[in-house]
Amino acid sequence: MILIRVQLRGIPLYADGSSVEVMCDEEKKGRAWMPATIIKMVGGISYAVSYGNKEDSMEVLHSCFIRPQPVFDKTKFEYELVASAEVEVYQDGIWSVGVIEDICRYEPRRYKVRVKHHGNKDEDDYFLVSSTSLRPYSKWDGQECVLCSSKVFY
């Protein structure tokens, strides 16, 4: 399904059936994005969305908590993946911000990624993932997804 978006007084409008992402605050992981589908617009600035194929997983959200899925060049992104790159990693149904800690030498296109826990630097998670579970870190500014710098220095 192709996302159709127009602007009306600064509020993004999404077509019914559009694939989007909704902001969720995971208790341990901080702000993350969960894939969802627009069911319909509600009241002019909110949308009914569903998660996955479950009919019982529907909620109404203000448009400020919804963004289109980020668009990026996958081939270029994989070529530029390096240790210390800030990325989003897909784990447990959500996209969380992480940093590539290491690139596996014996398994091509596999990466060790650290996902920081919100508010507690002593409880980071580490995942070994393929490049298909990674994408560039992007920020939603309310109008568009802005790709951020690929390197992070701690």
N, C-alpha and C positions, 0 to 999 in steps of 0.2 A: 504494500500500500504506500503510495507516495503522499508525503506530508504536504498539505496545502495550508499556507499561512498568509494572512493579510493583517494589516494594522488598522485598528480603529481606536482612535484616542489613546494610542500607546499600549493597548491591550492586545496581545497576540491571540488570533483566532485560529483554532484548529478544526479541521474537518472531522466529522464523525468517522470512526474507524482508523484515524491517524495513529501511527506508532509514535509514542512520546516517552519521556522519562519524568518521574515525579520525585521531588525532594523528600528524603526521609532522614530523620535524625536517629541513627542507631546509637543506643546507649553507650556502647563501647567504642564504636568506630567513628563517631562524629557524623558530619554531614555526608550523605551518599545519595545516589540516584538509582531508582528502581524502574525497570521497563514497565510500561503500561500502554493501554489503548484507550483513546477517547471514545466514549459512548455517545455523549451529546453535551451541548452547551446548556448550562443551567443559570438562569438569571442574568445573563449578559456578561458576567466576569468570572464565572466559575464553570467547572466541567465535571461531569460524571465520568470517572475512569474505572477501568477494570485491570486487574493484574493477572497475567497468564490466561489460561482457559477456564478459570473458575468463575462461575456466575456469582458466587457468594462473596467474591473478593472485589467489591465495588465500593467506591466512596466518592464524595463530591469535594473538590478542591478548588481553591482560588487559583486563578491563572498564574499568580506569582510563584507558585510551587510546581509549575509545569514548564518543561522545556522540550524543544525538538531533540531528537537524537543527534549528537555531534557528527559532523561529516569531516572526513580526513582521508588522505591518500595512504592506504594500507601498505603499499609496497615501499613508499618513501619512509613511512613510520618504522617499519621493521628494519630497514637499512640503517636508520639513525638510532636504534635502541642501544644505549650504552649504560654502564654502571653509573649510578647517581641520577639517572633520568627520572623525572617526576612523571608518573603515569596514573591511569585509572585501571584498576584490576577488577575483573568480574568474578565474584565469589559469593556463593549462597544467594544468588538471585539479585545482587545489588552491585553497582559500580562504586568502589571506594578509592580514595586517593592513596597512592603508595609510591615507593621509591625503589627502583631496581638496585638491589644490593650486589648481585653477582650474575654473570652470564655463564650458563653451564657449558663447559668445554666439550663434554662427551655426548651431549644430547643437543643437536642443533635446534635453535628457536625455543629454548627453554630458559626461564629466568627465575631467579630467587628474588621475590618482591617483599618488601616490608610495608605493612599497613599499620600506621600509627593509631593507637587507641586514643580516643578523645580525652584530654585532660590527664592522662597518666602515661608518661614517657617510658615507664618501666614495664609496660605490658603491651609491647608491640607484637603483632602476628607476622609470621613469615610463611609465604606460600611459594611452592615451586609450580610455575604455570607455563603454558605455551604462549606464543605470541598472539594466538587467537583470543586469549583471555585478557589482552592488554589493549589499551588505546591511549592516545595523548591526553594529558590532563587538560581539561578545559573548564573555564568559569562561565557561568551564565550571568550576563549583565542585565537581564530583563528583556533584552531585544534579540541577542544572538549569543551563540557559544563562541567564546574567544579562546583559542588555543594558547596555552601558557608556555613559558620557557621549558625546554626539555631537561635542563640540568639543574640540580638542587645541591647546595653545599651546606653541610651541617657541621 
